[in-house]
């Protein structure tokens, strides 16, 4: 087998230039990169201690083969909004051909590109009779649900082939990334809505992928044949799981088990080196009690992240209005001794634990990001209530992640390794 060696040089450009001039292949201090048995080569040094057990696990793309990135609109400012009436007005204006192209372009900061012609798409949408049916909701960022117009005339990459399954019926999807940057391995989330490109990723190391749990019939022929939804879980994985635990769990139970695994702190730290370079893998247990326990914990986490858990009504923080009009100022929010301050007059939320304030989902510090994206906006009572529920959801997530860790007393998980 071929050998791979690595060397790196850090510092200022001038120092690196001098070092390179003074060295050659023969006198460079090389590191030997271990690639034996690996299916994925980063060409950089990597802690490979747990690689064999990790690569024996099931890759999520093999478990849930139908997946795609989130929608990439190229004009988020136009197709997303906090308020449905405002979004409706924009779309209605766009299809109103009595308004000139120049006026629409100026009013809504739109312009034609090589692949998108304003006049052509305005005419296409104006001629569509069911244009109002395309208003929906989107998970734009963690816990940030926005009104959205899902139509190819204004969205350049709607990912319809996959995301249609989240639109046509009750469904649920997993969001995760192929590559995870930084030291915080937290690029996992769940959604029952369409997701946007960048929903959990604030970097350029690959896009998130969305894995719907169910696949619905998409042609009239399938519907006429009475074909109903089927799970997006590979038969081979189902057979192995049934062999391991002695029965076939529901697709939801499997989804919740996977979600629990991905939110296990020990899983994230143990396999951090490999999670940074490829889609995550799922270890399977042979212990039926452990499977059920993890699935139940995962279900609680999913309900928190979908904002559907009844425990979210048990509000633990308070909003204090100090005369700032509930407006989120530029340069805010700020965290000061348990208070999330949103403006110079120090309006804000009190009794927010520091661990909650620092909690990340993917590349975003959730409590900071949600408010920062509302810069200049006056928080409504619904906004305030939603943020208070986010605080509860994150606090409960921290507790549940600790319980998931405790539910797996030993690693590797009792899966089969070759």
C-alpha positions in Angstrom: 0.0 0.0 0.0 1.2 3.5 -0.8 2.5 5.7 2.1 1.3 9.2 2.7 3.3 11.8 4.6 2.3 15.2 5.9 4.0 18.4 7.0 2.7 21.8 7.8 4.2 25.2 8.4 2.6 28.0 10.4 3.5 31.7 10.9 3.9 34.9 9.0 4.5 34.7 5.2 8.0 36.0 5.4 9.0 33.4 8.0 7.4 30.6 5.9 9.2 31.8 2.8 12.6 31.7 4.5 11.8 28.2 6.0 10.8 26.8 2.6 13.9 28.2 1.0 16.1 26.6 3.6 14.4 23.1 3.4 13.8 20.4 0.9 12.0 17.0 0.8 14.9 15.3 2.4 15.3 17.4 5.5 11.6 18.2 6.1 10.1 16.6 9.3 7.2 14.5 8.0 4.3 12.9 9.8 3.3 9.5 8.7 -0.5 9.4 8.0 -2.2 6.2 8.9 -4.6 5.2 6.1 -4.8 1.4 6.7 -8.4 0.2 6.7 -9.9 3.7 6.1 -12.6 4.4 3.5 -12.1 8.1 3.6 -8.7 9.9 3.3 -8.3 13.5 4.5 -4.6 13.6 3.7 -3.9 15.2 7.1 -3.0 13.7 10.4 -6.0 12.3 12.2 -6.6 10.5 15.5 -7.6 7.1 14.1 -7.9 5.3 17.5 -11.7 4.6 17.0 -11.8 4.4 13.2 -12.4 0.7 12.9 -15.4 0.7 15.3 -16.8 3.9 13.7 -16.6 2.7 10.1 -18.3 -0.5 11.1 -21.4 1.6 11.9 -24.1 2.5 9.4 -23.7 5.7 7.4 -26.8 7.9 7.6 -26.9 8.1 3.8 -27.1 4.3 3.7 -29.9 4.2 6.3 -32.0 7.0 4.7 -31.0 7.0 1.1 -33.4 9.7 -0.2 -32.0 13.1 0.8 -31.1 16.5 -0.5 -29.7 19.9 0.5 -32.2 22.5 1.7 -33.8 25.1 -0.6 -31.4 27.7 -2.0 -33.5 30.6 -3.1 -30.8 33.2 -4.2 -33.3 35.8 -3.0 -34.1 35.0 0.7 -35.1 38.6 1.3 -38.0 38.2 -1.1 -39.4 34.7 -0.5 -39.0 34.6 3.4 -40.7 36.8 5.9 -41.7 36.9 9.6 -45.2 38.0 8.6 -47.5 36.2 6.1 -49.4 39.3 5.0 -46.2 41.1 4.0 -45.0 38.0 2.1 -48.4 37.7 0.4 -48.3 41.3 -0.7 -44.8 40.9 -2.2 -45.7 37.8 -4.2 -49.0 39.3 -5.4 -47.1 42.4 -6.6 -44.6 40.2 -8.4 -47.3 38.6 -10.4 -49.2 41.8 -11.1 -48.2 42.7 -14.6 -49.7 46.2 -14.3 -46.7 47.1 -12.2 -43.6 47.6 -14.3 -40.6 45.4 -14.1 -38.5 48.4 -13.1 -40.8 49.2 -10.2 -40.7 45.6 -8.9 -37.0 45.5 -9.3 -36.5 48.7 -7.3 -39.2 48.0 -4.7 -38.0 44.5 -3.9 -34.3 44.6 -4.8 -34.6 42.1 -7.6 -32.6 41.9 -10.7 -32.3 39.5 -13.7 -29.4 37.2 -13.9 -28.1 34.9 -16.6 -30.3 32.1 -15.4 -33.2 34.1 -14.0 -35.1 36.7 -16.0 -37.4 38.9 -14.0 -40.0 39.5 -16.8 -40.2 35.8 -17.8 -40.8 34.6 -14.3 -43.3 37.3 -13.5 -45.4 36.3 -16.5 -45.1 32.6 -15.6 -46.4 33.2 -12.1 -49.1 35.6 -13.3 -50.5 32.8 -15.5 -50.7 30.2 -12.7 -54.2 29.8 -11.2 -53.2 28.0 -8.0 -50.4 30.4 -7.1 -51.7 30.9 -3.6 -51.2 27.2 -2.7 -47.4 27.6 -2.5 -47.3 29.6 0.7 -45.9 27.4 3.5 -43.5 27.5 6.4 -39.7 26.9 6.5 -37.2 26.2 9.2 -34.9 29.0 8.3 -32.5 28.7 11.2 -32.7 26.6 14.5 -36.0 27.3 16.1 -36.6 30.1 13.6 -39.8 29.3 11.6 -40.5 31.7 8.8 -43.2 32.2 6.2 -42.0 31.1 2.8 -43.1 31.0 -0.8 -42.0 27.8 -2.4 -42.2 28.2 -6.1 -39.7 27.7 -8.9 -40.4 31.2 -10.4 -38.8 32.8 -7.4 -36.7 30.0 -5.9 -33.8 28.9 -8.0 -33.1 25.5 -6.3 -36.4 24.3 -4.7 -35.1 20.7 -4.3 -38.6 19.6 -5.2 -37.7 16.0 -5.9 -37.0 15.4 -2.2 -38.6 18.2 -0.3 -42.0 17.5 -1.9 -42.3 14.7 0.6 -42.3 17.2 3.5 -45.1 19.2 1.8 -47.6 16.6 0.8 -48.4 15.1 4.2 -47.4 14.5 7.8 -43.7 14.0 7.9 -40.5 14.5 9.8 -36.9 15.0 8.6 -33.4 14.8 9.9 -30.9 17.6 9.2 -27.2 16.9 9.3 -24.0 17.7 7.5 -21.3 15.8 5.6 -18.6 18.0 7.0 -18.5 19.6 10.4 -16.2 22.5 11.1 -14.8 23.6 14.5 -14.5 21.9 17.8 -18.3 21.9 18.6 -19.8 18.8 16.9 -23.5 19.8 16.9 -24.7 19.7 13.3 -27.9 17.8 13.9 -31.5 19.0 14.0 -35.0 17.9 13.1 -37.8 19.6 11.2 -41.3 18.9 10.0 -41.1 21.8 7.5 -39.0 22.5 4.5 -35.5 23.7 5.5 -33.3 26.4 4.0 -29.8 26.2 2.8 -27.7 27.1 5.8 -30.3 26.1 8.4 -27.6 24.8 10.8 -24.4 25.6 8.9 -22.7 29.0 9.2 -19.6 27.9 7.2 -18.6 26.9 3.7 -17.7 23.3 4.6 -20.4 21.7 2.6 -24.2 22.0 2.8 -26.6 20.4 5.2 -28.7 17.5 3.9 -32.3 16.8 4.7 -33.5 13.2 5.2 -37.3 12.8 5.1 -38.6 10.0 7.2 -41.5 9.1 4.8 -41.7 9.1 1.1 -45.1 9.9 -0.4 -46.5 8.9 -3.9 -45.6 11.7 -6.3 -47.3 10.7 -9.5 -51.0 10.4 -10.3 -50.5 6.8 -11.4 -49.1 5.9 -7.9 -52.0 7.6 -6.3 -54.5 5.8 -8.5 -52.9 2.5 -7.6 -53.6 3.3 -3.9 -49.9 3.5 -3.0 -49.4 5.1 0.4 -46.4 6.5 2.0 -43.4 4.3 2.8 -40.5 4.9 5.1 -37.2 6.2 3.8 -35.2 3.6 5.7 -33.2 1.0 3.8 -34.5 -2.6 4.0 -31.0 -3.8 4.8 -30.8 -1.6 7.8 -34.3 -2.7 9.0 -33.3 -6.3 8.6 -30.2 -5.9 10.7 -32.0 -3.9 13.4 -34.8 -6.5 13.6 -32.1 -9.2 13.9 -30.4 -7.3 16.7 -33.4 -6.5 18.9 -35.9 -9.2 18.0 -38.7 -7.1 16.5 -39.4 -4.4 14.0 -39.8 -1.0 15.6 -41.8 1.8 13.9 -40.0 4.3 11.6 -40.5 7.0 14.2 -38.9 4.9 16.9 -35.9 4.3 14.6 -35.7 8.0 13.8 -35.8 8.8 17.5 -33.0 6.3 18.3 -30.8 7.8 15.6 -31.5 11.3 16.9 -30.5 10.2 20.4 -27.3 8.7 19.2 -26.4 12.0 17.4 -27.1 14.0 20.5 -24.9 11.8 22.8 -22.0 13.9 24.0 -19.7 10.8 24.2 -20.6 9.9 20.6 -19.7 13.4 19.5 -16.4 13.5 21.3 -15.3 9.9 20.6 -15.9 10.2 16.9 -15.2 13.9 16.4 -12.3 13.3 14.0 -14.5 11.3 11.6 -17.6 13.5 12.0 -15.6 16.4 10.6 -15.0 14.6 7.3 -18.1 12.6 6.3 -21.7 12.0 6.9 -22.4 10.6 10.5 -22.7 6.9 11.2 -25.0 5.1 13.5 -24.0 2.3 15.9 -26.6 -0.3 16.4 -27.4 -2.0 19.8 -28.3 -5.6 20.4 -29.9 -4.6 23.7 -33.7 -4.1 23.2 -34.1 -2.2 26.5 -31.3 0.2 25.5 -32.8 0.7 22.1 -36.2 1.6 23.6 -34.7 3.8 26.2 -32.6 5.8 23.7 -35.6 6.0 21.3 -37.8 7.5 24.1 -35.1 10.0 25.0 -34.7 10.9 21.3 -38.4 11.4 21.0 -38.4 13.9 23.8 -35.5 15.7 22.1 -37.3 15.8 18.7 -40.5 17.2 20.3 -38.5 19.9 21.9 -36.8 20.8 18.7 -40.0 20.8 16.8 -41.4 23.1 19.5 -44.2 20.5 20.2 -43.4 19.4 23.7 -45.9 20.3 26.4 -43.0 21.1 28.7 -42.2 24.2 26.7 -45.2 25.9 28.4 -43.3 25.7 31.7 -41.5 29.1 31.2 -38.4 29.7 33.3 -37.3 33.1 32.1 -38.9 36.6 32.2 -38.9 39.5 29.8 -38.2 42.9 31.4 -39.2 46.1 29.5 -37.0 49.0 30.6 -38.4 51.5 28.1 -36.5 50.3 25.0 -39.7 49.5 23.1 -38.8 45.8 22.9 -36.6 46.7 19.8 -33.5 44.6 19.1 -30.7 47.1 18.7 -27.6 46.7 16.5 -24.8 45.1 18.4 -27.2 43.1 20.4 -28.1 40.8 22.0 -25.5 40.7 24.8 -25.3 38.3 27.8 -24.8 39.9 31.2 -25.1 37.9 34.4 -28.0 35.7 33.4 -29.7 38.3 31.3 -30.0 38.5 27.6 -30.0 42.2 26.8 -31.5 43.3 23.5 -31.0 47.1 23.4 -29.2 50.0 25.0 -32.1 50.5 27.5 -31.4 46.9 28.7 -34.8 45.4 27.8 -34.3 41.7 27.8 -34.8 38.2 29.2 -33.7 37.4 32.8 -33.0 34.0 34.3 -31.3 32.6 31.2 -28.6 30.1 32.3 -25.2 30.6 30.8 -25.2 27.0 29.5 -28.4 27.8 27.6 -27.0 31.0 26.2 -23.9 29.2 25.0 -25.8 26.2 23.4 -25.0 25.7 19.8 -26.9 23.9 17.0 -24.5 23.6 14.1 -22.7 26.8 13.5 -25.1 29.0 15.4 -25.3 30.0 19.1 -29.1 29.7 19.2 -30.1 32.3 21.8 -27.8 34.9 20.2 -28.6 34.1 16.5 -32.4 34.1 16.8 -32.3 37.7 18.2 -29.5 38.9 16.0 -31.6 38.0 13.0 -34.3 40.4 14.3 -32.1 43.4 14.4 -34.3 46.6 14.2 -37.5 44.6 14.8 -39.9 45.2 17.6 -40.5 41.9 19.4 -44.1 41.1 19.6 -45.6 39.1 22.5 -45.5 36.0 20.3 -41.8 36.7 19.6 -41.1 37.0 23.4 -43.1 33.9 24.2 -41.3 31.9 21.4 -37.9 33.0 22.7 -38.8 31.9 26.2 -39.8 28.5 24.9 -36.4 28.3 23.1 -34.8 28.8 26.5 -36.8 26.0 27.9 -36.1 23.7 24.9 -32.3 24.3 25.2 -32.3 23.7 28.9 -34.2 20.5 28.6 -31.9 19.5 25.7 -28.9 19.8 27.9 -30.6 17.6 30.5 -31.7 15.0 28.0 -28.2 14.8 26.4 -26.8 14.0 29.8 -29.4 11.2 30.2 -28.5 9.8 26.8 -24.9 9.7 27.8 -25.9 7.8 31.0 -28.0 5.4 29.0 -24.8 4.2 27.2 -22.5 3.2 30.0 -19.8 1.7 27.8 -18.3 2.4 24.4 -18.2 1.1 21.8 -21.9 0.5 21.8 -22.7 -3.2 21.7 -22.6 -3.3 17.9 -20.8 -5.8 15.7 -17.4 -4.8 14.5 -15.5 -6.7 11.8 
